[in-house]
Amino acid sequence: MTPFKALYGRDPPTVARYIMGSSPSDLVEAYLVDRDEILALLKSNLARAQNRMKALADQHRLEMTYQVGDWVYVKLKPYRQNTVRLQQHPKLGRRYFGPFKILKRIGEVSYKLDLPDAARIHPVFHISMLKHCVGEPDQQVTPLQLTDIADFGSEPPLNLEDK
């Protein structure tokens, strides 16, 4: 559904190309020729702007692929995933855990990792959540520390004396 149809409840009117000499009036013919020139200019400007936006967006994108057996870090958000929250201020905690070995490639952009048995998170991650491990993985181990229970924080103590 196009935005026009969502707003007005009908399809937008089509603008047919003008064929020279099909209008009996010179004034109408001049108007239709100008309209066709403006439409052609708008289409070319739109295509040029889209190409420019795509080129600028592609400058920041990297084509990442990993092989089975590579070591990667996993980006976890401790303030959203309760199983890795240990600190009092999780936003200041680590963002990457690992390194973990890639066991299998699933689809084009997902990888299954060799997580510890105690990890209570799904072992398949999108490529955007992975970071390549540079160097020896044995020297750079950041253990995945897990909490016993997933709680949502401590409750404030009741102050019964002020009642």
N, C-alpha and C positions, 0 to 999 in steps of 0.2 A: 504494500500500500504506500503510495506516495504521500508526502506531507500535504500536498494540495488536496488530494482526495480525503485525507483525514480531516482537514480543516473545513472544506466546503461540501464534502459528501458526493462529489462527482469528479470525473476525470477532467484534467485541464484541457482547454480547447487546443486543437492542433493548429500549427502555423504551417500552411502549405507553401512551397516555393512558388514564386510568381513566374509565369511564362510570358516572355516579352510578346507584346502585341495582342494579348488576350483581353485587354481592357479597352472599352470604347472611349474613355476620357483620358486626355493627356495628363491631367492633374492627378487622377487616381493612379495612373501608370507610374508617374514620378514618385508618388508616395510609396507604392509597393516596391519599386526598385530600391528606394532608400531603406525601406524596412528590411529587405533581403540583405543589403550591405551591412546594416547594423547587426542583424542576426549572425551573419558570417563573422563579423568582428568580435561579437560577444563569445561565440563558440571558440574562436582561436585564442582569445584572451583567457577563457576558462581553461582550455587545454594547456596553455603555457603556464598558468598559475598552478594547476595540478602537478605538472611536471616539476616545477620549481619546489613546491612543497614536498613532493616525493624525494627529490634529490637532497633536500635539507634533512628530512627524516632519516634517509638511508645513511647519512654521514655518521649518525649516532648508533646505528645498528651493527652488530657483529654477527657473522655467520659462525656460530659455535657448534661443533660436533665433538663428541667424546667417543672413545673406543672402549670396548669391554676390557676391563683390567686397569683402566686409568683410575687415579685417585682424585677425588673431588671433595670440597667442603660443601656442607649443606647450610643454606640460609634459613634459619628458623627465627620466628618472632616470639620471644619468651613472654611478652606481654599479651599475646593472643593464644599461645599454646600452653596450657596449664601444666603439661607433663614435663616441660623443661624449665619451669619457673622455680628458681631457688633463691634469688636475691630479693631484697626488700624493694629495690628499685629496678625492675626488669628492663626498663627502657635503656638503662645504662649498661646492661649486660652484653655478653657477646652476641654477635649476630650470626657468625659462622661456626659450625661444629664439625668435627671430623679430624682428619680426612677419612673417607669411606671409599671402599672399592666398588666400581661399577660392575654389576653382575650381568645385566642384560639391557639392551635397548628396546624400548617399547614404543612403537610408532615412530614418528619423525622427531618428536621433541620431548619424550619422556624416557627416564632411565630408572632401573631398579637398582638399589644400592644394598650393600652388605651391612645392614645396621646390626647393633648388638641385640641379643635375644631379649634383653630387658627393656628395650625401647618400645614404647607404646604408641608409635606413630607409623603410618603407612610407609612402606619402603620405596614407593614410586614417586619420583619428583619431576617436575617440569624443568626444562633446561635453564630457565631464568632463575631457579632457586639453587643452582649449582655454581661453584667457582673452582677452577682448575687448581690442583695442588702442585706447586712448583718446588722441586727439591725432593729430598728423601721423606716419604710419609712417616717413617718410624720416628723421626726426630721432631715432628710437628703435631703430635697427637693432642687434640683438645677433646677430652672425654665428654661424652654426652651424659650429663648428670640429670638424673630424673628424680622427681619427688615421689613420695609414697602414695599420696592421694592427690587428686586434682581439686584443690579448693580455690575459692574465689577471694581469698584474703581473710584476715582475722576480723572478728567483730569487736567493736569497742566495748570495754567493760561497762557494766551497768553501775551507775552511781545512785544508789538507793538512799543515801543520806540527804540529798538535796530535795527529795520529794516532800 
